[in-house]
Protein backbone atom coordinates (compact mmCIF):
# COMPACT_ATOMS: atom_id res chain seq x y z
CA UNK A 1 0.00 0.00 0.00
CA UNK A 2 1.27 3.41 -0.97
CA UNK A 3 0.24 6.48 1.00
CA UNK A 4 0.49 10.12 -0.05
CA UNK A 5 -0.77 13.29 1.56
CA UNK A 6 -1.41 16.96 1.06
CA UNK A 7 -2.57 19.83 3.23
CA UNK A 8 -5.34 22.29 2.45
CA UNK A 9 -6.46 25.49 4.11
CA UNK A 10 -10.11 25.57 5.16
CA UNK A 11 -12.40 27.54 7.42
CA UNK A 12 -11.66 24.87 10.06
CA UNK A 13 -7.92 25.45 9.71
CA UNK A 14 -5.40 23.35 7.89
CA UNK A 15 -6.51 19.81 7.05
CA UNK A 16 -4.19 16.98 6.12
CA UNK A 17 -5.67 14.70 3.46
CA UNK A 18 -4.20 11.22 3.15
CA UNK A 19 -4.72 8.77 0.29
CA UNK A 20 -3.85 5.10 0.25
CA UNK A 21 -3.29 3.72 -3.23
CA UNK A 22 -4.98 6.84 -4.61
CA UNK A 23 -8.12 6.53 -2.44
CA UNK A 24 -8.90 9.03 0.33
CA UNK A 25 -8.18 7.33 3.66
CA UNK A 26 -7.68 10.17 6.13
CA UNK A 27 -8.69 13.74 6.96
CA UNK A 28 -6.88 15.13 9.99
CA UNK A 29 -6.75 18.41 11.90
CA UNK A 30 -3.60 19.87 13.45
CA UNK A 31 -3.41 18.39 16.94
CA UNK A 32 -5.90 15.66 16.00
CA UNK A 33 -6.25 13.41 19.07
CA UNK A 34 -5.98 10.11 17.20
CA UNK A 35 -3.80 11.10 14.28
CA UNK A 36 -1.43 8.37 13.10
CA UNK A 37 2.30 8.92 12.93
CA UNK A 38 3.03 11.37 10.10
CA UNK A 39 5.41 8.84 8.58
CA UNK A 40 2.32 6.76 7.69
CA UNK A 41 1.06 9.64 5.51
CA UNK A 42 3.70 9.03 2.85
CA UNK A 43 5.21 11.78 0.72
CA UNK A 44 3.48 15.10 0.26
CA UNK A 45 1.98 15.76 -3.16
CA UNK A 46 -0.61 18.05 -4.67
CA UNK A 47 -1.71 15.37 -7.14
CA UNK A 48 -4.84 13.29 -6.61
CA UNK A 49 -6.63 15.40 -3.99
CA UNK A 50 -8.44 18.01 -6.11
CA UNK A 51 -11.88 16.37 -5.89
CA UNK A 52 -11.69 15.86 -2.12
CA UNK A 53 -10.53 19.45 -1.68
CA UNK A 54 -13.33 20.77 -3.90
CA UNK A 55 -16.02 18.83 -2.07
CA UNK A 56 -14.69 19.78 1.37
CA UNK A 57 -14.72 23.46 0.42
CA UNK A 58 -18.25 23.15 -0.99
CA UNK A 59 -19.41 21.51 2.22
CA UNK A 60 -17.76 24.13 4.42
CA UNK A 61 -19.24 26.90 2.24
CA UNK A 62 -22.73 25.44 2.77
CA UNK A 63 -23.05 24.34 -0.87
CA UNK A 64 -22.91 20.57 -0.27
CA UNK A 65 -24.68 18.30 2.23
CA UNK A 66 -23.15 14.94 1.27
CA UNK A 67 -19.82 13.74 -0.07
CA UNK A 68 -19.41 11.72 -3.24
CA UNK A 69 -15.85 10.50 -2.84
CA UNK A 70 -14.21 7.14 -3.08
CA UNK A 71 -12.86 6.43 0.41
CA UNK A 72 -11.37 3.59 2.35
CA UNK A 73 -11.82 3.06 6.08
CA UNK A 74 -9.13 1.02 7.77
CA UNK A 75 -9.92 -0.18 11.26
CA UNK A 76 -11.12 -3.01 13.42
CA UNK A 77 -14.49 -4.57 12.49
CA UNK A 78 -16.26 -2.87 15.43
CA UNK A 79 -14.82 0.52 14.47
CA UNK A 80 -15.88 0.07 10.83
CA UNK A 81 -19.42 -0.83 11.94
CA UNK A 82 -19.62 2.35 14.04
CA UNK A 83 -18.24 4.42 11.15
CA UNK A 84 -20.89 2.92 8.86
CA UNK A 85 -23.55 4.06 11.34
CA UNK A 86 -22.03 7.56 11.35
CA UNK A 87 -22.49 7.75 7.59
CA UNK A 88 -26.20 7.07 8.08
CA UNK A 89 -26.75 10.15 10.28
CA UNK A 90 -28.50 12.68 8.03
CA UNK A 91 -27.10 16.15 7.44
CA UNK A 92 -28.44 18.54 10.07
CA UNK A 93 -29.24 15.82 12.59
CA UNK A 94 -27.38 14.35 15.54
CA UNK A 95 -27.45 11.20 17.60
CA UNK A 96 -25.82 10.13 20.84
CA UNK A 97 -23.14 7.61 21.69
CA UNK A 98 -25.78 5.72 23.67
CA UNK A 99 -28.19 5.63 20.74
CA UNK A 100 -25.46 4.20 18.51
CA UNK A 101 -24.64 1.59 21.17
CA UNK A 102 -28.33 0.68 21.35
CA UNK A 103 -28.44 0.40 17.56
CA UNK A 104 -25.51 -2.02 17.79
CA UNK A 105 -27.56 -4.11 20.20
CA UNK A 106 -25.92 -3.30 23.53
CA UNK A 107 -26.47 -0.01 25.40
CA UNK A 108 -23.38 -0.80 27.48
CA UNK A 109 -21.19 -0.23 24.41
CA UNK A 110 -21.47 3.58 24.63
CA UNK A 111 -17.83 4.02 25.72
CA UNK A 112 -16.59 1.65 23.02
CA UNK A 113 -18.69 3.57 20.50
CA UNK A 114 -17.09 6.80 21.76
CA UNK A 115 -13.64 5.34 21.24
CA UNK A 116 -14.50 4.20 17.71
CA UNK A 117 -15.99 7.62 16.89
CA UNK A 118 -12.82 9.27 18.19
CA UNK A 119 -10.68 7.09 15.93
CA UNK A 120 -12.63 7.95 12.77
CA UNK A 121 -9.90 8.57 10.17
CA UNK A 122 -12.14 10.55 7.81
CA UNK A 123 -13.21 13.54 9.89
CA UNK A 124 -15.94 15.64 8.29
CA UNK A 125 -16.37 13.12 5.44
CA UNK A 126 -17.62 10.49 7.91
CA UNK A 127 -19.66 12.84 10.11
CA UNK A 128 -18.47 12.00 13.61
CA UNK A 129 -19.26 15.60 14.60
CA UNK A 130 -22.96 14.61 14.51
CA UNK A 131 -22.55 12.47 17.62
CA UNK A 132 -23.24 14.27 20.89
CA UNK A 133 -23.39 13.26 24.52
CA UNK A 134 -26.48 12.41 26.52
CA UNK A 135 -28.91 15.32 26.64
CA UNK A 136 -27.29 16.90 23.58
CA UNK A 137 -24.05 17.91 25.35
CA UNK A 138 -21.09 18.68 23.12
CA UNK A 139 -18.48 16.14 24.09
CA UNK A 140 -15.20 14.96 22.67
CA UNK A 141 -14.11 15.68 19.16
CA UNK A 142 -10.68 14.74 17.82
CA UNK A 143 -10.45 18.15 16.15
CA UNK A 144 -11.57 20.05 19.26
CA UNK A 145 -14.97 21.19 20.48
CA UNK A 146 -14.77 24.55 18.71
CA UNK A 147 -14.54 22.80 15.33
CA UNK A 148 -17.38 20.46 16.31
CA UNK A 149 -19.48 23.49 17.25
CA UNK A 150 -18.68 25.12 13.87
CA UNK A 151 -19.66 21.99 11.94
CA UNK A 152 -22.93 21.61 13.83
CA UNK A 153 -23.66 25.31 13.34
CA UNK A 154 -22.98 24.94 9.61
CA UNK A 155 -25.59 22.18 9.45
CA UNK A 156 -28.15 23.97 11.66
CA UNK A 157 -31.39 25.05 10.00
CA UNK A 158 -31.12 28.51 8.44
CA UNK A 159 -31.98 31.28 10.83
CA UNK A 160 -31.69 29.10 13.91
CA UNK A 161 -29.71 30.77 16.70
CA UNK A 162 -26.49 29.01 17.61
CA UNK A 163 -24.86 30.82 20.50
CA UNK A 164 -23.16 27.97 22.28
CA UNK A 165 -23.32 24.35 23.28
CA UNK A 166 -26.81 24.54 24.76
CA UNK A 167 -28.20 26.25 21.66
CA UNK A 168 -26.61 23.69 19.35
CA UNK A 169 -27.98 20.84 21.46
CA UNK A 170 -31.52 22.29 21.32
CA UNK A 171 -31.38 22.46 17.53
CA UNK A 172 -30.88 18.77 17.18
N, C-alpha and C positions, 0 to 999 in steps of 0.2 A: 504494500500500500504506500502510495506517495502522497504526502501532505504538502500543501502550499497555503500561504496566507497573504492577506492584505489588511490595511487599516483604512477606515473611512471616517470622515467627520460627519456627525449627525447632531440633531437637537438634543440627544441624550449624551453627547460627548463622543469621544472616539470609540469606535467599535472595531474589534479584530474579527475578520471573517476568515474561517478556515475551510479548506476543501480537501477531501480525501479522494484521490483518483478522479479529480475534476468535479466532485459532487459536494455541495455545501454540507459541512459536518459540524460547524461550530460558529457561534456568534457570542463574543465575549466583551465585557466592559473592562475598563481599567480597574484593577482591584477586585475583580470578580472573585467571589468567595471560593468557587470550586473550579477555577480555571486550571487546566492541565499545564504541565511544564511547557514553557515556550518552545523548547527544542522539538516538541511533538507537532508544532505548527508547520514545520518545514520552512523552506526558503520563502522570502517575501517576493510577491509578484503582483503586478496590476492586472495580469491576464486572467480571464475566466470568472471574474466577480461582477461584471457590469450588470447583469440581470438582477442579482441579489441586491446590489447597491441601489439600483433603480427602484425595485419594489420596496425596499426598506425606507427610502426617502418618500415614496408615495404614501406609504402607511403613516409615517411620522408627520407628513403634511396633511393628513386627513383625507387623502384621495383614494385610499385602498383599505378594505376591511378584511381581506384574506390574501394569503400568499400562494402563488402558483410557481413553486420552485421545486426542483428535484433536490431532495435532502437525504441524508443517511443519519440514523440515530444509533450510536454505538453505546451499549450499556447492558447491564444484567437484564434478564427477562422481566423481573418485577419493575425495574425502572422503565423499560420500554412500554410496558402495559400502562403505567401511570402517564407517560408522555403521550401515548395514544389517547388517553382520556382527556388530557389537556387540549389536544387538537380538536376535541368535540365541543369545547366550551365556546358558545357563540360570541362573536364580537359584541362588546357592550354589556356582557353579562359576567358574573363571577360565580364561583362556587367555593366551598370550604374544603380544607384538608379532610375533615371528618366525613363530608359528603362523598368525597372521592373514595375514602376507605370503605364506606358503606357500599358504594357501587362495586367495589372489588370483593364484597362479600364479608368483610370483617371490620366493624367499626373500631376495633383495637389497633388497626394498622395506620391510624392517623399520623403518628410520628414517622413511620417508615415511608408513608406517602410524602410527608414533608421533606424527608431526606432525598427522595427521588426527584421531587420538584426542584429542590435546590441544586441538584446535579444535572439538570436539563442543559445539554450542550448547545441548544439552539434558542437562546433567549430571544424574545420578541417573536420569532418565527413560530415556535411552539410556545403558546401564550401562558407561560407560568405566572405572569403578572396577574392573571385573572383568578388566582387562588388566594383567598383571604382567610384569616383566622375566624374562630367562632364569633358570632355576633357581628361579623363584617369588619373586624379589626384588621388593620394593615400590619402584617407580620412578615418577617423574613423575605428578602429578595436578594439574590446573589449580586445584583447590580446596585443595591442600596434602596432604601425605602423612598427616597426622593424620586428616583427613576420610576419606581413602581407607581407612585402617586401620579407622575406625569403621564404614564401609559394609561392608567385608569381614567384620568381626566380627559385624555385624548378620545377615549372610547365612550365617554359619558354622553347622554343625550344632549343635543344642542340646547343651549340656554339654561341648562341645569347648573346650579351653583356648586362649585367645588372649591371649598375654602380650606379643607384639611381632611384628616383621616376620617372623622365622623361624617363629614359631608359626602365623601366618596363612598363610605360604607352604606349610607342611606340610599344612594343612587342605585345600588345593585342589590 
